[in-house]
Amino acid sequence: MEPLRLESMRRAGELIAYRPEGAREHYYPLWQFDEEWRPLAIVPRLVRESRERGLDDDRLYGVLTARAGMSAGPGRLADSLREGRDEHVLEAIRLARPS
């Protein structure tokens, strides 16, 4: 996908991106794409929910890459996305606090 298209999709809330400290560009985690390089259907909803709760893009990325918790096993929430556990991930976004 072309960089301008990625940026447009990020601004429209269709993709998750983060910007590491000191970086000039955004990074787009691969786990949000399917095998055909399309964003997973849940991604725009995750972005919308996180923005409604005051989470910026970097905080959303941090929440999704954190361990999923003791009861959910050793994986990350991003792994849960890939497994189709959308409601589990949405609930974690709803409980997250802005940084």
C-alpha positions in Angstrom: 0.0 0.0 0.0 1.3 3.5 -0.8 2.4 5.8 2.0 -0.1 8.5 1.1 -3.0 6.0 1.1 -1.9 4.7 4.5 -1.8 8.2 5.9 -5.2 9.0 4.5 -6.6 5.8 6.0 -5.0 6.6 9.4 -6.5 10.1 9.5 -9.9 8.7 8.5 -9.7 6.2 11.4 -9.4 3.2 9.2 -6.0 2.1 10.4 -4.0 1.9 13.6 -0.7 3.6 13.6 1.8 4.8 16.2 4.8 7.0 16.1 7.8 6.0 18.3 9.5 8.8 20.2 11.8 10.7 18.0 10.4 9.2 14.8 9.1 11.3 11.9 6.7 8.8 10.4 4.0 6.5 11.6 4.3 2.8 11.8 1.4 0.5 10.8 1.4 -2.8 12.7 1.0 -5.8 10.4 -1.4 -7.6 12.7 -4.3 -5.2 11.7 -4.2 -6.5 8.1 -5.6 -9.7 6.6 -3.8 -11.9 4.1 -4.8 -9.6 1.3 -3.4 -6.5 3.1 -6.9 -5.2 3.9 -7.5 -3.8 7.4 -9.4 -6.2 9.6 -13.1 -5.2 9.7 -12.9 -4.4 13.4 -10.1 -1.9 13.0 -12.2 1.3 12.3 -14.4 0.5 15.3 -11.4 0.1 17.5 -10.0 3.4 16.4 -13.4 5.1 16.8 -14.0 3.6 20.3 -10.5 4.6 21.4 -10.8 8.2 20.2 -14.2 8.5 21.9 -12.5 7.6 25.1 -9.6 10.0 24.7 -6.9 7.5 23.7 -4.4 8.8 21.2 -2.9 6.5 18.5 0.2 5.7 20.5 -1.9 4.8 23.6 -4.2 2.6 21.5 -1.1 0.8 20.1 0.2 0.4 23.6 -3.0 -1.2 24.8 -3.2 -3.6 21.9 0.4 -4.7 22.3 0.2 -5.2 26.0 -0.3 -8.7 27.5 -3.9 -9.7 27.4 -4.0 -10.5 31.1 -3.7 -13.5 33.4 -7.1 -15.1 32.5 -6.7 -14.6 28.8 -3.3 -16.3 28.6 0.1 -14.9 27.7 -0.9 -13.3 24.4 -1.4 -9.7 23.5 -4.7 -8.1 22.6 -3.4 -7.8 19.0 -3.3 -11.6 19.0 -6.9 -11.7 20.2 -7.8 -9.5 17.2 -6.2 -12.0 14.8 -8.2 -14.8 16.5 -11.4 -12.9 15.9 -12.0 -12.1 19.6 -13.3 -8.6 18.8 -15.5 -8.1 21.9 -12.7 -9.0 24.2 -10.5 -6.4 22.5 -13.3 -3.8 22.5 -13.9 -4.3 26.2 -10.2 -3.7 26.9 -10.3 -0.5 24.9 -13.4 0.6 26.9 -11.5 0.0 30.2 -8.2 1.7 29.1 -7.3 5.1 30.4 -5.7 7.9 28.3 -2.0 8.4 28.9 
